[in-house]
């Protein structure tokens, strides 16, 4: 069974690496890694760290082009890649342009699609944009939906996806943490200080929100005398410029990153809390018992909030500073969050996915996705 795995961004690499490993360890699968190079530098850094040498690397899109032009570029190249390697199944993950292009190019060739991390929704096409739209498209076209939680599976049912096409597996990002974190120790603390980590990179936070959050970090530092703030900066040059302009040289604030994945986990392990708009980080932090304050107005991971491992705090300067100061000065609250149970699975989602695929193909099910979707 030739299985094309399509990935082009850091989170896709992190979350599909264990799926590739589980398929390679199961009899009957020949995984082929197709790298779309959507996030050229971060994608490469993560592939190298996780020891993945792509079978096929596409020519990176011109980052100056429009979203539509970049999308078309990736679609065209994926179509050629599928022609060349003739996969029996295409696996995509999450909600990036690579995810949607990977699914659409496969659908056009009547190749079945399996979607890992299926069913996440904010039900607001504007936020996050374009990710909410991309995952809705993939939700319509995929033949198999691997939902990380029951909550995500319920979203798919609500959108008319057939019950027997949806499987609750856990999140494969937790598998990556399990596989990587075994040999990882927490980064040593600066004497006498508690550490919080901050990441902020999503498109909806590129404008004023970034300045508000950076201002809030100064307020948190001023109100909590024993806190050290480590800002893990993204590769995006415009974001970096503003982060450095406002935080560089500030006492008890450090700017690092982008970090290699194991170094990121080691830093995360050393923190008492994390402030982040990242999707993957919301799933990883609870593994280490690190409470997450989500720097967004809405999240497609509400189960984390319901479970008590995360709180949605928005991006206003006052709101972020107040929520962080409360958490840092109320140890009972922090303890409650850090002990809450993660809803994102036990770290064996990829093995479940490999088992399900084995059974599906033994039953000869996913042969022509168009007929199947019509039948549904
Ligand atoms: N990550 C990393 N180095 C960093 C920051 C994040 O390896 O400096 C990892 C992190 O552990 C997680 C993933 O990148 O697995 C999250 O990616 P990102 O925040 O870029 O995207 P999102 O999850 O929001 O789609």
Boltz pocket constraint, residues with backbone or C-beta under 6 A from the ligand:
constraints:
  - pocket:
      binder: B
      contacts: [[A, 10], [A, 11], [A, 14], [A, 173], [A, 199], [A, 201], [A, 232], [A, 233], [A, 257], [A, 258], [A, 259], [A, 260], [A, 261], [A, 262], [A, 264], [A, 265], [A, 277], [A, 278], [A, 279], [A, 280], [A, 281], [A, 284]]
      max_distance: 6.0
